[in-house]
Amino acid sequence: MRLLSAVVLSLVCLAALPASAETCSQAIAHCIQDGSRHPDADAKCAAAGQACMKTGVFVGPYTRKVWRGFDKR
């Protein structure tokens, strides 16, 4: 039960953190930190960040959650 609670809490935090970023670069940093358990986090977060730099929209590579209105830097 504790493990399940920890997993749920981790997923909630993972889904919430990029929203606290103001720029695409901050969203990338949050994504890499939060996705550290995934061996491909650097590449996937960087790709999401490059798209964000063009559009101002960051799509979480693991959650597919969309965050809009980022400063494109």
PDB file of N, H, CA, C and O in Angstrom:
ATOM      1  N   MET A   1       0.829  -1.194   0.000  1.00  0.00           N
ATOM      2  CA  MET A   1       0.000   0.000   0.000  1.00  0.00           C
ATOM      3  C   MET A   1       0.873   1.259   0.000  1.00  0.00           C
ATOM      4  O   MET A   1       0.573   2.231  -0.692  1.00  0.00           O
ATOM      5  N   ARG A   2       1.957   1.229   0.783  1.00  0.00           N
ATOM      6  H   ARG A   2       2.201   0.439   1.346  1.00  0.00           H
ATOM      7  CA  ARG A   2       2.846   2.390   0.807  1.00  0.00           C
ATOM      8  C   ARG A   2       3.490   2.618  -0.551  1.00  0.00           C
ATOM      9  O   ARG A   2       3.617   3.752  -1.013  1.00  0.00           O
ATOM     10  N   LEU A   3       3.893   1.521  -1.183  1.00  0.00           N
ATOM     11  H   LEU A   3       3.789   0.600  -0.808  1.00  0.00           H
ATOM     12  CA  LEU A   3       4.518   1.634  -2.494  1.00  0.00           C
ATOM     13  C   LEU A   3       3.540   2.234  -3.499  1.00  0.00           C
ATOM     14  O   LEU A   3       3.917   3.103  -4.284  1.00  0.00           O
ATOM     15  N   LEU A   4       2.313   1.789  -3.485  1.00  0.00           N
ATOM     16  H   LEU A   4       2.007   1.082  -2.847  1.00  0.00           H
ATOM     17  CA  LEU A   4       1.307   2.330  -4.380  1.00  0.00           C
ATOM     18  C   LEU A   4       1.101   3.816  -4.121  1.00  0.00           C
ATOM     19  O   LEU A   4       1.005   4.599  -5.066  1.00  0.00           O
ATOM     20  N   SER A   5       1.034   4.212  -2.871  1.00  0.00           N
ATOM     21  H   SER A   5       1.112   3.577  -2.103  1.00  0.00           H
ATOM     22  CA  SER A   5       0.882   5.628  -2.526  1.00  0.00           C
ATOM     23  C   SER A   5       2.061   6.449  -3.024  1.00  0.00           C
ATOM     24  O   SER A   5       1.879   7.557  -3.527  1.00  0.00           O
ATOM     25  N   ALA A   6       3.261   5.915  -2.887  1.00  0.00           N
ATOM     26  H   ALA A   6       3.408   5.014  -2.478  1.00  0.00           H
ATOM     27  CA  ALA A   6       4.463   6.619  -3.345  1.00  0.00           C
ATOM     28  C   ALA A   6       4.460   6.767  -4.863  1.00  0.00           C
ATOM     29  O   ALA A   6       4.848   7.809  -5.391  1.00  0.00           O
ATOM     30  N   VAL A   7       4.025   5.734  -5.555  1.00  0.00           N
ATOM     31  H   VAL A   7       3.710   4.887  -5.126  1.00  0.00           H
ATOM     32  CA  VAL A   7       3.970   5.785  -7.018  1.00  0.00           C
ATOM     33  C   VAL A   7       2.950   6.826  -7.468  1.00  0.00           C
ATOM     34  O   VAL A   7       3.228   7.622  -8.365  1.00  0.00           O
ATOM     35  N   VAL A   8       1.797   6.822  -6.863  1.00  0.00           N
ATOM     36  H   VAL A   8       1.571   6.176  -6.134  1.00  0.00           H
ATOM     37  CA  VAL A   8       0.754   7.788  -7.223  1.00  0.00           C
ATOM     38  C   VAL A   8       1.238   9.203  -6.947  1.00  0.00           C
ATOM     39  O   VAL A   8       1.051  10.086  -7.784  1.00  0.00           O
ATOM     40  N   LEU A   9       1.852   9.439  -5.801  1.00  0.00           N
ATOM     41  H   LEU A   9       2.004   8.722  -5.121  1.00  0.00           H
ATOM     42  CA  LEU A   9       2.368  10.761  -5.468  1.00  0.00           C
ATOM     43  C   LEU A   9       3.438  11.184  -6.465  1.00  0.00           C
ATOM     44  O   LEU A   9       3.473  12.342  -6.881  1.00  0.00           O
ATOM     45  N   SER A  10       4.304  10.266  -6.849  1.00  0.00           N
ATOM     46  H   SER A  10       4.276   9.325  -6.511  1.00  0.00           H
ATOM     47  CA  SER A  10       5.351  10.579  -7.824  1.00  0.00           C
ATOM     48  C   SER A  10       4.754  10.982  -9.164  1.00  0.00           C
ATOM     49  O   SER A  10       5.216  11.937  -9.788  1.00  0.00           O
ATOM     50  N   LEU A  11       3.735  10.264  -9.607  1.00  0.00           N
ATOM     51  H   LEU A  11       3.360   9.488  -9.099  1.00  0.00           H
ATOM     52  CA  LEU A  11       3.102  10.591 -10.874  1.00  0.00           C
ATOM     53  C   LEU A  11       2.401  11.944 -10.823  1.00  0.00           C
ATOM     54  O   LEU A  11       2.429  12.691 -11.801  1.00  0.00           O
ATOM     55  N   VAL A  12       1.785  12.260  -9.716  1.00  0.00           N
ATOM     56  H   VAL A  12       1.762  11.653  -8.921  1.00  0.00           H
ATOM     57  CA  VAL A  12       1.134  13.561  -9.562  1.00  0.00           C
ATOM     58  C   VAL A  12       2.173  14.665  -9.636  1.00  0.00           C
ATOM     59  O   VAL A  12       1.962  15.676 -10.306  1.00  0.00           O
ATOM     60  N   CYS A  13       3.292  14.479  -8.953  1.00  0.00           N
ATOM     61  H   CYS A  13       3.463  13.657  -8.409  1.00  0.00           H
ATOM     62  CA  CYS A  13       4.356  15.484  -8.988  1.00  0.00           C
ATOM     63  C   CYS A  13       4.943  15.600 -10.383  1.00  0.00           C
ATOM     64  O   CYS A  13       5.214  16.706 -10.850  1.00  0.00           O
ATOM     65  N   LEU A  14       5.142  14.488 -11.046  1.00  0.00           N
ATOM     66  H   LEU A  14       4.922  13.589 -10.666  1.00  0.00           H
ATOM     67  CA  LEU A  14       5.688  14.488 -12.400  1.00  0.00           C
ATOM     68  C   LEU A  14       4.776  15.248 -13.343  1.00  0.00           C
ATOM     69  O   LEU A  14       5.252  15.982 -14.209  1.00  0.00           O
ATOM     70  N   ALA A  15       3.504  15.085 -13.192  1.00  0.00           N
ATOM     71  H   ALA A  15       3.117  14.489 -12.489  1.00  0.00           H
ATOM     72  CA  ALA A  15       2.557  15.748 -14.073  1.00  0.00           C
ATOM     73  C   ALA A  15       2.450  17.234 -13.780  1.00  0.00           C
ATOM     74  O   ALA A  15       2.068  17.999 -14.665  1.00  0.00           O
ATOM     75  N   ALA A  16       2.773  17.667 -12.577  1.00  0.00           N
ATOM     76  H   ALA A  16       3.084  17.046 -11.858  1.00  0.00           H
ATOM     77  CA  ALA A  16       2.567  19.057 -12.188  1.00  0.00           C
ATOM     78  C   ALA A  16       3.778  19.955 -12.412  1.00  0.00           C
ATOM     79  O   ALA A  16       3.609  21.158 -12.614  1.00  0.00           O
ATOM     80  N   LEU A  17       4.972  19.420 -12.383  1.00  0.00           N
ATOM     81  H   LEU A  17       5.109  18.443 -12.218  1.00  0.00           H
ATOM     82  CA  LEU A  17       6.146  20.271 -12.356  1.00  0.00           C
ATOM     83  C   LEU A  17       6.374  21.156 -13.572  1.00  0.00           C
ATOM     84  O   LEU A  17       6.686  22.329 -13.370  1.00  0.00           O
ATOM     85  N   PRO A  18       6.246  20.705 -14.809  1.00  0.00           N
ATOM     86  CA  PRO A  18       6.504  21.617 -15.911  1.00  0.00           C
ATOM     87  C   PRO A  18       5.609  22.848 -15.909  1.00  0.00           C
ATOM     88  O   PRO A  18       5.983  23.882 -16.461  1.00  0.00           O
ATOM     89  N   ALA A  19       4.452  22.753 -15.307  1.00  0.00           N
ATOM     90  H   ALA A  19       4.148  21.912 -14.859  1.00  0.00           H
ATOM     91  CA  ALA A  19       3.566  23.905 -15.247  1.00  0.00           C
ATOM     92  C   ALA A  19       4.172  25.034 -14.424  1.00  0.00           C
ATOM     93  O   ALA A  19       3.778  26.189 -14.583  1.00  0.00           O
ATOM     94  N   SER A  20       5.132  24.719 -13.538  1.00  0.00           N
ATOM     95  H   SER A  20       5.452  23.781 -13.408  1.00  0.00           H
ATOM     96  CA  SER A  20       5.768  25.754 -12.733  1.00  0.00           C
ATOM     97  C   SER A  20       6.880  26.454 -13.499  1.00  0.00           C
ATOM     98  O   SER A  20       7.393  27.475 -13.040  1.00  0.00           O
ATOM     99  N   ALA A  21       7.257  25.934 -14.639  1.00  0.00           N
ATOM    100  H   ALA A  21       6.840  25.105 -15.012  1.00  0.00           H
ATOM    101  CA  ALA A  21       8.286  26.551 -15.469  1.00  0.00           C
ATOM    102  C   ALA A  21       7.675  27.694 -16.280  1.00  0.00           C
ATOM    103  O   ALA A  21       6.490  27.672 -16.612  1.00  0.00           O
ATOM    104  N   GLU A  22       8.494  28.683 -16.589  1.00  0.00           N
ATOM    105  H   GLU A  22       9.457  28.701 -16.320  1.00  0.00           H
ATOM    106  CA  GLU A  22       8.029  29.813 -17.385  1.00  0.00           C
ATOM    107  C   GLU A  22       8.594  29.795 -18.796  1.00  0.00           C
ATOM    108  O   GLU A  22       8.040  30.411 -19.706  1.00  0.00           O
ATOM    109  N   THR A  23       9.707  29.080 -18.968  1.00  0.00           N
ATOM    110  H   THR A  23      10.158  28.580 -18.229  1.00  0.00           H
ATOM    111  CA  THR A  23      10.340  29.028 -20.288  1.00  0.00           C
ATOM    112  C   THR A  23      10.463  27.578 -20.738  1.00  0.00           C
ATOM    113  O   THR A  23      10.360  26.651 -19.936  1.00  0.00           O
ATOM    114  N   CYS A  24      10.682  27.405 -22.019  1.00  0.00           N
ATOM    115  H   CYS A  24      10.766  28.158 -22.671  1.00  0.00           H
ATOM    116  CA  CYS A  24      10.887  26.057 -22.557  1.00  0.00           C
ATOM    117  C   CYS A  24      12.126  25.420 -21.939  1.00  0.00           C
ATOM    118  O   CYS A  24      12.130  24.223 -21.653  1.00  0.00           O
ATOM    119  N   SER A  25      13.169  26.204 -21.732  1.00  0.00           N
ATOM    120  H   SER A  25      13.166  27.177 -21.964  1.00  0.00           H
ATOM    121  CA  SER A  25      14.398  25.676 -21.131  1.00  0.00           C
ATOM    122  C   SER A  25      14.155  25.153 -19.715  1.00  0.00           C
ATOM    123  O   SER A  25      14.700  24.119 -19.331  1.00  0.00           O
ATOM    124  N   GLN A  26      13.346  25.862 -18.949  1.00  0.00           N
ATOM    125  H   GLN A  26      12.903  26.703 -19.261  1.00  0.00           H
ATOM    126  CA  GLN A  26      13.011  25.392 -17.601  1.00  0.00           C
ATOM    127  C   GLN A  26      12.178  24.123 -17.666  1.00  0.00           C
ATOM    128  O   GLN A  26      12.358  23.221 -16.848  1.00  0.00           O
ATOM    129  N   ALA A  27      11.270  24.045 -18.628  1.00  0.00           N
ATOM    130  H   ALA A  27      11.124  24.778 -19.293  1.00  0.00           H
ATOM    131  CA  ALA A  27      10.448  22.839 -18.787  1.00  0.00           C
ATOM    132  C   ALA A  27      11.319  21.642 -19.137  1.00  0.00           C
ATOM    133  O   ALA A  27      11.079  20.539 -18.645  1.00  0.00           O
ATOM    134  N   ILE A  28      12.328  21.845 -19.980  1.00  0.00           N
ATOM    135  H   ILE A  28      12.523  22.741 -20.379  1.00  0.00           H
ATOM    136  CA  ILE A  28      13.257  20.770 -20.330  1.00  0.00           C
ATOM    137  C   ILE A  28      13.985  20.287 -19.086  1.00  0.00           C
ATOM    138  O   ILE A  28      14.091  19.083 -18.851  1.00  0.00           O
ATOM    139  N   ALA A  29      14.484  21.220 -18.291  1.00  0.00           N
ATOM    140  H   ALA A  29      14.398  22.198 -18.482  1.00  0.00           H
ATOM    141  CA  ALA A  29      15.214  20.864 -17.071  1.00  0.00           C
ATOM    142  C   ALA A  29      14.328  20.075 -16.106  1.00  0.00           C
ATOM    143  O   ALA A  29      14.763  19.076 -15.533  1.00  0.00           O
ATOM    144  N   HIS A  30      13.083  20.528 -15.929  1.00  0.00           N
ATOM    145  H   HIS A  30      12.730  21.340 -16.395  1.00  0.00           H
ATOM    146  CA  HIS A  30      12.144  19.804 -15.066  1.00  0.00           C
ATOM    147  C   HIS A  30      11.883  18.405 -15.613  1.00  0.00           C
ATOM    148  O   HIS A  30      11.856  17.428 -14.864  1.00  0.00           O
ATOM    149  N   CYS A  31      11.696  18.323 -16.905  1.00  0.00           N
ATOM    150  H   CYS A  31      11.718  19.117 -17.513  1.00  0.00           H
ATOM    151  CA  CYS A  31      11.403  17.047 -17.553  1.00  0.00           C
ATOM    152  C   CYS A  31      12.548  16.056 -17.344  1.00  0.00           C
ATOM    153  O   CYS A  31      12.316  14.899 -16.995  1.00  0.00           O
ATOM    154  N   ILE A  32      13.775  16.510 -17.558  1.00  0.00           N
ATOM    155  H   ILE A  32      13.964  17.450 -17.842  1.00  0.00           H
ATOM    156  CA  ILE A  32      14.940  15.631 -17.386  1.00  0.00           C
ATOM    157  C   ILE A  32      15.063  15.175 -15.942  1.00  0.00           C
ATOM    158  O   ILE A  32      15.334  14.005 -15.671  1.00  0.00           O
ATOM    159  N   GLN A  33      14.864  16.104 -15.020  1.00  0.00           N
ATOM    160  H   GLN A  33      14.645  17.055 -15.240  1.00  0.00           H
ATOM    161  CA  GLN A  33      14.950  15.750 -13.597  1.00  0.00           C
ATOM    162  C   GLN A  33      13.857  14.745 -13.234  1.00  0.00           C
ATOM    163  O   GLN A  33      14.124  13.749 -12.561  1.00  0.00           O
ATOM    164  N   ASP A  34      12.640  15.005 -13.675  1.00  0.00           N
ATOM    165  H   ASP A  34      12.423  15.814 -14.222  1.00  0.00           H
ATOM    166  CA  ASP A  34      11.521  14.134 -13.323  1.00  0.00           C
ATOM    167  C   ASP A  34      11.572  12.791 -14.041  1.00  0.00           C
ATOM    168  O   ASP A  34      11.073  11.790 -13.528  1.00  0.00           O
ATOM    169  N   GLY A  35      12.172  12.769 -15.222  1.00  0.00           N
ATOM    170  H   GLY A  35      12.577  13.583 -15.638  1.00  0.00           H
ATOM    171  CA  GLY A  35      12.240  11.541 -15.996  1.00  0.00           C
ATOM    172  C   GLY A  35      13.531  10.771 -15.797  1.00  0.00           C
ATOM    173  O   GLY A  35      13.861   9.899 -16.601  1.00  0.00           O
ATOM    174  N   SER A  36      14.264  11.079 -14.741  1.00  0.00           N
ATOM    175  H   SER A  36      13.995  11.788 -14.088  1.00  0.00           H
ATOM    176  CA  SER A  36      15.591  10.493 -14.532  1.00  0.00           C
ATOM    177  C   SER A  36      15.577   8.965 -14.461  1.00  0.00           C
ATOM    178  O   SER A  36      16.607   8.332 -14.691  1.00  0.00           O
ATOM    179  N   ARG A  37      14.447   8.376 -14.152  1.00  0.00           N
ATOM    180  H   ARG A  37      13.611   8.890 -13.965  1.00  0.00           H
ATOM    181  CA  ARG A  37      14.388   6.910 -14.094  1.00  0.00           C
ATOM    182  C   ARG A  37      14.253   6.289 -15.489  1.00  0.00           C
ATOM    183  O   ARG A  37      14.348   5.071 -15.639  1.00  0.00           O
ATOM    184  N   HIS A  38      14.034   7.114 -16.490  1.00  0.00           N
ATOM    185  H   HIS A  38      13.957   8.103 -16.368  1.00  0.00           H
ATOM    186  CA  HIS A  38      13.923   6.638 -17.877  1.00  0.00           C
ATOM    187  C   HIS A  38      15.269   6.835 -18.575  1.00  0.00           C
ATOM    188  O   HIS A  38      15.810   7.940 -18.565  1.00  0.00           O
ATOM    189  N   PRO A  39      15.809   5.786 -19.174  1.00  0.00           N
ATOM    190  CA  PRO A  39      17.121   5.925 -19.818  1.00  0.00           C
ATOM    191  C   PRO A  39      17.120   6.884 -21.013  1.00  0.00           C
ATOM    192  O   PRO A  39      18.175   7.385 -21.401  1.00  0.00           O
ATOM    193  N   ASP A  40      15.967   7.137 -21.587  1.00  0.00           N
ATOM    194  H   ASP A  40      15.110   6.730 -21.271  1.00  0.00           H
ATOM    195  CA  ASP A  40      15.888   8.006 -22.755  1.00  0.00           C
ATOM    196  C   ASP A  40      15.361   9.405 -22.425  1.00  0.00           C
ATOM    197  O   ASP A  40      14.962  10.147 -23.323  1.00  0.00           O
ATOM    198  N   ALA A  41      15.360   9.761 -21.153  1.00  0.00           N
ATOM    199  H   ALA A  41      15.684   9.159 -20.424  1.00  0.00           H
ATOM    200  CA  ALA A  41      14.776  11.038 -20.729  1.00  0.00           C
ATOM    201  C   ALA A  41      15.465  12.236 -21.388  1.00  0.00           C
ATOM    202  O   ALA A  41      14.790  13.164 -21.834  1.00  0.00           O
ATOM    203  N   ASP A  42      16.790  12.226 -21.454  1.00  0.00           N
ATOM    204  H   ASP A  42      17.338  11.472 -21.092  1.00  0.00           H
ATOM    205  CA  ASP A  42      17.491  13.372 -22.048  1.00  0.00           C
ATOM    206  C   ASP A  42      17.022  13.627 -23.471  1.00  0.00           C
ATOM    207  O   ASP A  42      16.693  14.757 -23.830  1.00  0.00           O
ATOM    208  N   ALA A  43      16.992  12.580 -24.276  1.00  0.00           N
ATOM    209  H   ALA A  43      17.259  11.661 -23.985  1.00  0.00           H
ATOM    210  CA  ALA A  43      16.616  12.731 -25.684  1.00  0.00           C
ATOM    211  C   ALA A  43      15.148  13.127 -25.836  1.00  0.00           C
ATOM    212  O   ALA A  43      14.826  14.024 -26.616  1.00  0.00           O
ATOM    213  N   LYS A  44      14.264  12.470 -25.102  1.00  0.00           N
ATOM    214  H   LYS A  44      14.525  11.741 -24.469  1.00  0.00           H
ATOM    215  CA  LYS A  44      12.832  12.761 -25.236  1.00  0.00           C
ATOM    216  C   LYS A  44      12.501  14.165 -24.722  1.00  0.00           C
ATOM    217  O   LYS A  44      11.711  14.880 -25.337  1.00  0.00           O
ATOM    218  N   CYS A  45      13.098  14.557 -23.604  1.00  0.00           N
ATOM    219  H   CYS A  45      13.740  13.976 -23.104  1.00  0.00           H
ATOM    220  CA  CYS A  45      12.840  15.891 -23.055  1.00  0.00           C
ATOM    221  C   CYS A  45      13.422  16.969 -23.969  1.00  0.00           C
ATOM    222  O   CYS A  45      12.818  18.026 -24.152  1.00  0.00           O
ATOM    223  N   ALA A  46      14.591  16.700 -24.540  1.00  0.00           N
ATOM    224  H   ALA A  46      15.082  15.841 -24.392  1.00  0.00           H
ATOM    225  CA  ALA A  46      15.195  17.661 -25.473  1.00  0.00           C
ATOM    226  C   ALA A  46      14.322  17.833 -26.709  1.00  0.00           C
ATOM    227  O   ALA A  46      14.148  18.953 -27.189  1.00  0.00           O
ATOM    228  N   ALA A  47      13.777  16.746 -27.226  1.00  0.00           N
ATOM    229  H   ALA A  47      13.919  15.836 -26.836  1.00  0.00           H
ATOM    230  CA  ALA A  47      12.894  16.834 -28.394  1.00  0.00           C
ATOM    231  C   ALA A  47      11.629  17.620 -28.069  1.00  0.00           C
ATOM    232  O   ALA A  47      11.180  18.445 -28.865  1.00  0.00           O
ATOM    233  N   ALA A  48      11.061  17.361 -26.902  1.00  0.00           N
ATOM    234  H   ALA A  48      11.426  16.691 -26.256  1.00  0.00           H
ATOM    235  CA  ALA A  48       9.873  18.115 -26.481  1.00  0.00           C
ATOM    236  C   ALA A  48      10.221  19.595 -26.319  1.00  0.00           C
ATOM    237  O   ALA A  48       9.419  20.469 -26.644  1.00  0.00           O
ATOM    238  N   GLY A  49      11.417  19.861 -25.818  1.00  0.00           N
ATOM    239  H   GLY A  49      12.069  19.150 -25.554  1.00  0.00           H
ATOM    240  CA  GLY A  49      11.867  21.239 -25.641  1.00  0.00           C
ATOM    241  C   GLY A  49      12.086  21.958 -26.958  1.00  0.00           C
ATOM    242  O   GLY A  49      11.766  23.141 -27.080  1.00  0.00           O
ATOM    243  N   GLN A  50      12.630  21.254 -27.952  1.00  0.00           N
ATOM    244  H   GLN A  50      12.890  20.293 -27.853  1.00  0.00           H
ATOM    245  CA  GLN A  50      12.836  21.871 -29.264  1.00  0.00           C
ATOM    246  C   GLN A  50      11.493  22.251 -29.897  1.00  0.00           C
ATOM    247  O   GLN A  50      11.362  23.313 -30.505  1.00  0.00           O
ATOM    248  N   ALA A  51      10.516  21.387 -29.750  1.00  0.00           N
ATOM    249  H   ALA A  51      10.622  20.524 -29.256  1.00  0.00           H
ATOM    250  CA  ALA A  51       9.181  21.713 -30.260  1.00  0.00           C
ATOM    251  C   ALA A  51       8.610  22.912 -29.505  1.00  0.00           C
ATOM    252  O   ALA A  51       7.961  23.772 -30.099  1.00  0.00           O
ATOM    253  N   CYS A  52       8.852  22.966 -28.205  1.00  0.00           N
ATOM    254  H   CYS A  52       9.379  22.267 -27.722  1.00  0.00           H
ATOM    255  CA  CYS A  52       8.382  24.081 -27.377  1.00  0.00           C
ATOM    256  C   CYS A  52       9.021  25.397 -27.820  1.00  0.00           C
ATOM    257  O   CYS A  52       8.367  26.440 -27.828  1.00  0.00           O
ATOM    258  N   MET A  53      10.303  25.342 -28.190  1.00  0.00           N
ATOM    259  H   MET A  53      10.835  24.495 -28.184  1.00  0.00           H
ATOM    260  CA  MET A  53      11.006  26.552 -28.628  1.00  0.00           C
ATOM    261  C   MET A  53      10.359  27.132 -29.896  1.00  0.00           C
ATOM    262  O   MET A  53      10.444  28.336 -30.141  1.00  0.00           O
ATOM    263  N   LYS A  54       9.726  26.291 -30.685  1.00  0.00           N
ATOM    264  H   LYS A  54       9.658  25.313 -30.486  1.00  0.00           H
ATOM    265  CA  LYS A  54       9.074  26.753 -31.913  1.00  0.00           C
ATOM    266  C   LYS A  54       7.639  27.200 -31.673  1.00  0.00           C
ATOM    267  O   LYS A  54       7.159  28.135 -32.314  1.00  0.00           O
ATOM    268  N   THR A  55       6.950  26.525 -30.738  1.00  0.00           N
ATOM    269  H   THR A  55       7.341  25.766 -30.218  1.00  0.00           H
ATOM    270  CA  THR A  55       5.510  26.744 -30.592  1.00  0.00           C
ATOM    271  C   THR A  55       5.081  27.378 -29.270  1.00  0.00           C
ATOM    272  O   THR A  55       4.002  27.965 -29.185  1.00  0.00           O
ATOM    273  N   GLY A  56       5.928  27.263 -28.232  1.00  0.00           N
ATOM    274  H   GLY A  56       6.804  26.787 -28.302  1.00  0.00           H
ATOM    275  CA  GLY A  56       5.534  27.733 -26.909  1.00  0.00           C
ATOM    276  C   GLY A  56       4.675  26.724 -26.161  1.00  0.00           C
ATOM    277  O   GLY A  56       4.121  27.025 -25.103  1.00  0.00           O
ATOM    278  N   VAL A  57       4.571  25.519 -26.725  1.00  0.00           N
ATOM    279  H   VAL A  57       5.022  25.274 -27.584  1.00  0.00           H
ATOM    280  CA  VAL A  57       3.773  24.451 -26.122  1.00  0.00           C
ATOM    281  C   VAL A  57       4.702  23.282 -25.803  1.00  0.00           C
ATOM    282  O   VAL A  57       5.424  22.800 -26.676  1.00  0.00           O
ATOM    283  N   PHE A  58       4.681  22.829 -24.547  1.00  0.00           N
ATOM    284  H   PHE A  58       4.094  23.221 -23.838  1.00  0.00           H
ATOM    285  CA  PHE A  58       5.507  21.694 -24.128  1.00  0.00           C
ATOM    286  C   PHE A  58       4.598  20.499 -23.908  1.00  0.00           C
ATOM    287  O   PHE A  58       3.633  20.570 -23.148  1.00  0.00           O
ATOM    288  N   VAL A  59       4.915  19.399 -24.581  1.00  0.00           N
ATOM    289  H   VAL A  59       5.700  19.341 -25.198  1.00  0.00           H
ATOM    290  CA  VAL A  59       4.152  18.159 -24.421  1.00  0.00           C
ATOM    291  C   VAL A  59       5.047  17.174 -23.688  1.00  0.00           C
ATOM    292  O   VAL A  59       6.097  16.781 -24.197  1.00  0.00           O
ATOM    293  N   GLY A  60       4.628  16.774 -22.489  1.00  0.00           N
ATOM    294  H   GLY A  60       3.775  17.093 -22.076  1.00  0.00           H
ATOM    295  CA  GLY A  60       5.412  15.830 -21.694  1.00  0.00           C
ATOM    296  C   GLY A  60       5.618  14.530 -22.448  1.00  0.00           C
ATOM    297  O   GLY A  60       4.643  13.924 -22.892  1.00  0.00           O
ATOM    298  N   PRO A  61       6.861  14.082 -22.609  1.00  0.00           N
ATOM    299  CA  PRO A  61       7.119  12.894 -23.412  1.00  0.00           C
ATOM    300  C   PRO A  61       6.588  11.597 -22.805  1.00  0.00           C
ATOM    301  O   PRO A  61       6.393  10.616 -23.522  1.00  0.00           O
ATOM    302  N   TYR A  62       6.359  11.584 -21.523  1.00  0.00           N
ATOM    303  H   TYR A  62       6.518  12.381 -20.941  1.00  0.00           H
ATOM    304  CA  TYR A  62       5.859  10.358 -20.881  1.00  0.00           C
ATOM    305  C   TYR A  62       4.385  10.461 -20.528  1.00  0.00           C
ATOM    306  O   TYR A  62       3.656   9.474 -20.627  1.00  0.00           O
ATOM    307  N   THR A  63       3.943  11.620 -20.125  1.00  0.00           N
ATOM    308  H   THR A  63       4.535  12.421 -20.045  1.00  0.00           H
ATOM    309  CA  THR A  63       2.540  11.789 -19.733  1.00  0.00           C
ATOM    310  C   THR A  63       1.665  12.240 -20.894  1.00  0.00           C
ATOM    311  O   THR A  63       0.444  12.084 -20.858  1.00  0.00           O
ATOM    312  N   ARG A  64       2.300  12.806 -21.936  1.00  0.00           N
ATOM    313  H   ARG A  64       3.292  12.933 -21.965  1.00  0.00           H
ATOM    314  CA  ARG A  64       1.610  13.396 -23.089  1.00  0.00           C
ATOM    315  C   ARG A  64       0.730  14.580 -22.676  1.00  0.00           C
ATOM    316  O   ARG A  64      -0.129  15.023 -23.438  1.00  0.00           O
ATOM    317  N   LYS A  65       0.954  15.076 -21.472  1.00  0.00           N
ATOM    318  H   LYS A  65       1.652  14.716 -20.853  1.00  0.00           H
ATOM    319  CA  LYS A  65       0.226  16.253 -21.000  1.00  0.00           C
ATOM    320  C   LYS A  65       0.747  17.489 -21.736  1.00  0.00           C
ATOM    321  O   LYS A  65       1.946  17.612 -21.989  1.00  0.00           O
ATOM    322  N   VAL A  66      -0.157  18.392 -22.071  1.00  0.00           N
ATOM    323  H   VAL A  66      -1.131  18.292 -21.866  1.00  0.00           H
ATOM    324  CA  VAL A  66       0.182  19.586 -22.853  1.00  0.00           C
ATOM    325  C   VAL A  66       0.157  20.810 -21.941  1.00  0.00           C
ATOM    326  O   VAL A  66      -0.820  21.058 -21.236  1.00  0.00           O
ATOM    327  N   TRP A  67       1.256  21.570 -21.971  1.00  0.00           N
ATOM    328  H   TRP A  67       2.050  21.369 -22.544  1.00  0.00           H
ATOM    329  CA  TRP A  67       1.335  22.844 -21.256  1.00  0.00           C
ATOM    330  C   TRP A  67       1.551  23.939 -22.282  1.00  0.00           C
ATOM    331  O   TRP A  67       2.441  23.834 -23.125  1.00  0.00           O
ATOM    332  N   ARG A  68       0.749  24.983 -22.218  1.00  0.00           N
ATOM    333  H   ARG A  68       0.026  25.068 -21.533  1.00  0.00           H
ATOM    334  CA  ARG A  68       0.797  26.070 -23.204  1.00  0.00           C
ATOM    335  C   ARG A  68       1.310  27.361 -22.582  1.00  0.00           C
ATOM    336  O   ARG A  68       1.311  27.527 -21.362  1.00  0.00           O
ATOM    337  N   GLY A  69       1.745  28.266 -23.445  1.00  0.00           N
ATOM    338  H   GLY A  69       1.744  28.131 -24.436  1.00  0.00           H
ATOM    339  CA  GLY A  69       2.096  29.608 -23.010  1.00  0.00           C
ATOM    340  C   GLY A  69       3.509  29.766 -22.481  1.00  0.00           C
ATOM    341  O   GLY A  69       3.777  30.699 -21.724  1.00  0.00           O
ATOM    342  N   PHE A  70       4.407  28.892 -22.852  1.00  0.00           N
ATOM    343  H   PHE A  70       4.189  28.133 -23.467  1.00  0.00           H
ATOM    344  CA  PHE A  70       5.790  29.041 -22.417  1.00  0.00           C
ATOM    345  C   PHE A  70       6.485  30.115 -23.228  1.00  0.00           C
ATOM    346  O   PHE A  70       6.200  30.311 -24.410  1.00  0.00           O
ATOM    347  N   ASP A  71       7.405  30.811 -22.567  1.00  0.00           N
ATOM    348  H   ASP A  71       7.636  30.652 -21.607  1.00  0.00           H
ATOM    349  CA  ASP A  71       8.284  31.744 -23.237  1.00  0.00           C
ATOM    350  C   ASP A  71       9.256  30.895 -24.061  1.00  0.00           C
ATOM    351  O   ASP A  71       9.854  29.957 -23.534  1.00  0.00           O
ATOM    352  N   LYS A  72       9.416  31.212 -25.332  1.00  0.00           N
ATOM    353  H   LYS A  72       8.930  31.974 -25.760  1.00  0.00           H
ATOM    354  CA  LYS A  72      10.193  30.372 -26.251  1.00  0.00           C
ATOM    355  C   LYS A  72      11.692  30.592 -26.096  1.00  0.00           C
ATOM    356  O   LYS A  72      12.360  31.003 -27.045  1.00  0.00           O
ATOM    357  N   ARG A  73      12.212  30.327 -24.937  1.00  0.00           N
ATOM    358  H   ARG A  73      11.669  29.993 -24.166  1.00  0.00           H
ATOM    359  CA  ARG A  73      13.661  30.405 -24.710  1.00  0.00           C
ATOM    360  C   ARG A  73      14.091  29.365 -23.730  1.00  0.00           C
ATOM    361  O   ARG A  73      15.276  29.271 -23.409  1.00  0.00           O
TER     362      ARG A  73
END
